[in-house]
Amino acid sequence: MSNSVTGLAIDLLVTDVVMPGGTGRDLAREIVARRPDTKVLYMSGYPDAGGSPQGVLEPGVPFCARNARLKRKSASVLMPSIPTR
């Protein structure tokens, strides 16, 4: 990652679980290392976080299946104390 992002605030990183040449987990680790306050939400066409064939997500990691409601899930990651329906 270039140093050109050093001045940016990133509230929420939404990334696919599996990407060409790497994983969303790898990307998130790199960004969170530079921006520790960044929240991360993983997405995938796989039915659930444990369903990824590469097994890249740990249990309890915020995950949104492709058909889930992104707005609601991202709000629950950014503001975990606020209940969502």
DRENDOMAR-161747 format. One record per atom (N, C-alpha, C): x, y, z. Coordinates in steps of 0.2 Angstrom, whole numbers, plus 2048, in hexadecimal, padded with zeros to 3 digits. Layout:
N
XYZ/...
//
This chain:
85
8047FA800/800800800/804806800/80380B7FC/8078117FC/806815802/80A81A803/80A81F808/805824807/802824801/7FD82A7FF/7F7829803/7F5824807/7EF82480B/7F0826812/7F6828814/7F882981B/7F482F81E/7F183381A/7ED83881D/7E583781D/7E383181A/7DC83081A/7D982D820/7D382E822/7D082B827/7CB826824/7CB81F826/7C781A823/7C3818829/7BC819828/7B881782D/7B680F82D/7B580D827/7B3806825/7B680481F/7B97FE81F/7BC7FB819/7B77F5818/7B47F5812/7B07F0810/7B47EC80A/7B67E680B/7BA7E2807/7B77DB806/7B87D8800/7B77D27FE/7BB7CD802/7B97C7804/7BD7C2807/7C27C0803/7C17BE7FD/7C67BB7F8/7C67C07F2/7CD7C17F1/7CE7C67EB/7D47C37E7/7D57C57E1/7DA7C37DD/7E17C57E0/7E57C07E1/7EC7C27E4/7EC7C37EB/7E77C27EF/7E77C27F6/7E07C27F9/7E07C47FF/7D97C3803/7D77CA806/7D17CB807/7CF7D180B/7D27D2812/7D37CC815/7D67CC81B/7DD7CF81B/7E17CD816/7E87D0815/7E77D7814/7E37DA810/7E27E180F/7E07E4815/7DB7E1819/7D97E481F/7DF7E5824/7E37E0825/7E87E0829/7ED7E6828/7EE7E7821/7F37EC81F/7F07F3821/7E97F481F/7E67FA820/7E67FC828/7E37F782C/7E37F8833/7E97F9836/7EF7F6834/7F57F7837/7F77FF836/7F5802831/7F6809830/7F180E833/7EA80B833/7E580F836/7E180A83B/7E380A841/7E1805846/7D9806847/7D780C846/7CF80D848/7CB80B842/7CE80883D/7C9806837/7C6800839/7BF800838/7BB7FA838/7BB7F6832/7BA7F0832/7BA7EC82C/7B47E882B/7B17E7825/7AB7E3824/7AD7DF81E/7AD7D881E/7AE7D4819/7A87D2815/7A87D280E/7A37CF80A/7A57CA806/7A07C6804/7A17C07FF/79B7BE7FC/79C7BA7F7/7967B67F4/7957B07F7/79A7AE7FC/7997A8800/7937A9805/7907A4807/78A7A580B/78C7A7812/7917A6815/7937A881C/79B7A981D/79D7AC822/7A47AD823/7A87A6823/7A57A1826/7A879B826/7A8797820/7A479981B/7A3796815/7A879780F/7AD79C811/7B279D80C/7B779780B/7B8795806/7BC78F805/7C3790807/7C5796807/7CC798809/7CD798811/7C7798815/7C779981C/7CB79F81E/7CA7A581B/7CE7AA81D/7CB7AF823/7C57AD825/7C27B182A/7C17AD830/7C37B0836/7C27AD83C/7BB7AE83F/7B87AA843/7B17AA846/7B17B1849/7AB7B4848/7A97BB84B/7AB7C1847/7AF7C0842/7B17C683E/7AB7C883A/7AA7CF83A/7A47D2836/7A47D082F/79F7CD82D/79E7CA826/7977CB823/7967CD81D/7907CE81A/7907CA813/78B7C5813/78A7C180D/7887C6808/7897C4801/7877C87FC/7807CB7FC/77C7C77FE/7747C87FE/7727CC805/7777CD809/7757D0810/7747D880F/7717DB814/7707E2813/7767E6816/77A7E8811/7807EC812/7807F2817/77B7F6816/77A7FC81B/7797FA822/7757F5823/7747F282A/77A7EF82D/77D7EB829/7837E882C/7897ED82D/78A7F1828/78F7F6829/78E7FB82F/7887FC831/786800837/7887FC83D/7867F683D/7887F2843/78F7F1844/7937F283F/79B7F2840/79D7F8842/79B7FE83F/79D805841/79A807848/79480484A/791806850/78E800854/7927FC857/7907F5859/78B7F685F/78B7FC863/7877FD868/7807FE866/77F800860/77880285E/7757FC85A/76F7F985D/76C7F385A/7697F4853/76A7EF84F/7687F0848/7627EA847/75E7EB843/7597E6841/75B7E183C/
//
